[in-house]
Amino acid sequence: MKLIEIVKLVEGTILTPELNFNINIHGGYGADLMSDVLAASQPNAALLTGLTNPQVVRTAQMADFRAIIFVRGKQPQRETLELANQEKMPLITSPLGMFELCGRLHKAGLPSFESNASE
């Protein structure tokens, strides 16, 4: 699914307009614990989170995510936005909560990219 399609589905606002939003996203993963993201995610996904600090961008990079979507209308810290632009990590904010976002994306055909951490 194209990232620009995801933006529409989640009623999102693009926070990094100069970046490419025509990229393909293959799955989704929702979490606020970055240790969970590193332990139980798969690459090429969109990360849905309520965290807005620069560590979110670093974690998304390490886990090979393609975009970050902030839930509940959260706005990233200035440093987060600067780092995302520097690292070419698209950022989106959505007024919807985590549960609603995950449901909408899954219903639209985007699969969960959450793996079992014990595997």
N, C-alpha and C positions, 0 to 999 in steps of 0.2 A: 504494500500500500504506500502511495506517495505521502510524504510528510505534509504537504499542503492539504491533502484530503483529510488527514488526521486533525489538522488545525480546525477545519470546518466542523468535523464531527464533535470535537470537544469544546466548540464555541470559544476557541483560543485566540489569544492576542500574541502576535509575533513580537518578541523582544529583541531579536537580532536580525532585522530586516535585510541587512547586507549579505547574509549567508544564504546558501542554497537550500531551498525548501522543496525542491523537486527530487529529492533523494528517496530511495526506497527504504521502508521500514518493514522488517520481516516479522516482528513480534513486539510484545509489550511486557513490562515488568514494573510492578508498583511496590515501593518500599521506602521507609525512612531510615532504616538501619543500613548504613553503607557497608558494614561487614556482611550483611545478608546479600547485598548486591554482588559483592566480590565472590561470595561462596556459592551462590545459587542462581546465577543469571547466565544467559547465553548472549553472544554478540549480535550485532545488527538490530537491536531493539530500541524502543523509546523507553526512557525511564520516567515513571510518574512518581513524584515525591513532594513532600511538604517542606523539605529542607532547602534553604536558599543560600547557603554559604559556599565559598569557593571549593571546598572539599567535594561537593557534589559533582562539579565539572571534572575534577581530577579522578574521582572514582568512576564516572561514566567513561572517561578516556581509557582507564585501565581495563574496564570490562568491555571495551569496544562497542559502546552504545553509539547511536546515531543522533539522538536528540534527547532533551530533557523537557518534561512538561511539569510545571508547578501547579499543584492543586489549590483549590479554595481561593483563587485570585491572588495567591502569594506573589510578591515581587522579590527578585533576587537582590542581594547586596550589590553595591556598586562594583566591588572587587570581583564578584561572581560574573557579572555582566562583562566586565573588561576581560577576564580570563576566557570566557566563552567565545568572545569575538576573536581573541588572539589565537585560540585553539580551534576555531571554526566549529564550535559545538552549538547547534541551533537551540535556542531557548524559547519556550512558549509558556504563557500562563493561562489557566482556565478557571472560570468561576466555580466550576463543579468540584465536588469532593472526590476523593480517591475511589470510593466504591462505584459511584456513578460513572466516572471516567473509565475505569476498567470494564464495567458492564457495556458501555457504549462501544468501546473499541472491540471487545470480544464479539459482541453481536454483529458488528460490521465485518467480521471475518479476520481480525487481527488475532493471531494465536498468542497464548501465554508463553513467554520465554523464561518462566521460572522453573528451574530444575530442582530436584530433591537434593538438599545440601549433604545428605548422607551418602549419596552416590559417588 
